Amino acid sequence: MKKITKPLSAAGVHFMLGGYTLLALFPIVLILINSFKTKAAIFDNPLAFPTAETFFIGGFERVIAKLSAALSASSPNRISCCISVIA
């Protein structure tokens, strides 16, 4: 027997799934936006995009510097060394 679906109910399901997807992705997008701002700018307006005054990549530079220092060290177990440096 062939199942007949109503187009309106299918559209409602897609609308609900789209809404849930946006709700689930919002914190990830917010973290990405705030990762390029200074700490003061995050606390002033966490939902704003970074501007020329608030743009900051110092956190990324610190992580890359620590990671490269850990990888260049002559350690037999480099993975645990990198994890301990980042943590």
C-alpha positions in Angstrom: 0.0 0.0 0.0 1.4 3.4 -1.0 1.7 6.0 1.7 0.3 9.4 0.8 2.0 12.4 2.6 0.6 15.8 2.7 2.9 18.5 1.4 2.1 20.9 4.2 3.1 18.3 6.9 6.3 17.6 5.0 7.1 21.3 4.9 6.3 21.6 8.6 8.8 18.8 9.4 11.4 20.5 7.3 10.7 23.8 9.0 11.1 22.2 12.4 14.3 20.4 11.5 15.7 23.7 10.0 14.9 25.5 13.2 16.5 22.9 15.3 19.6 23.0 13.1 19.9 26.7 13.6 19.4 26.4 17.3 22.1 23.7 17.5 24.6 25.6 15.3 24.2 29.0 17.1 26.6 28.2 20.0 29.3 27.0 17.6 29.0 30.1 15.4 29.1 32.3 18.5 32.3 30.6 19.7 33.9 31.1 16.2 32.9 34.8 16.1 34.2 35.4 19.7 37.4 33.6 19.0 38.5 36.5 16.9 37.7 39.3 19.4 39.5 40.6 22.5 38.3 39.5 25.9 36.9 43.0 26.6 34.9 43.0 23.4 33.5 39.6 24.1 32.1 40.8 27.5 30.9 44.2 26.0 28.9 42.7 23.1 29.2 38.9 22.6 26.8 38.8 19.7 28.6 41.4 17.6 31.0 40.6 14.8 34.6 41.6 15.3 35.4 45.1 14.1 38.8 46.7 13.3 39.1 47.8 16.9 38.1 44.4 18.4 39.8 42.0 16.0 42.4 39.9 17.9 44.2 36.7 16.9 46.6 36.6 19.8 45.0 33.5 21.2 45.6 31.6 18.0 49.2 32.8 18.0 49.8 31.5 21.5 48.3 28.1 20.7 50.4 27.8 17.6 53.6 28.9 19.4 53.0 26.3 22.2 52.2 23.6 19.7 55.2 24.2 17.6 57.5 24.3 20.7 56.0 21.0 21.8 56.4 19.4 18.4 60.0 20.6 18.1 61.0 19.1 21.5 62.7 15.8 21.2 60.1 13.8 23.1 59.4 10.1 22.4 55.7 10.6 23.0 54.9 13.9 21.2 51.1 13.4 21.3 50.9 13.4 25.1 53.4 16.4 25.1 51.1 18.4 22.9 48.0 17.6 24.9 49.7 18.6 28.1 50.8 21.9 26.6 47.4 22.8 25.3 45.6 21.8 28.4 
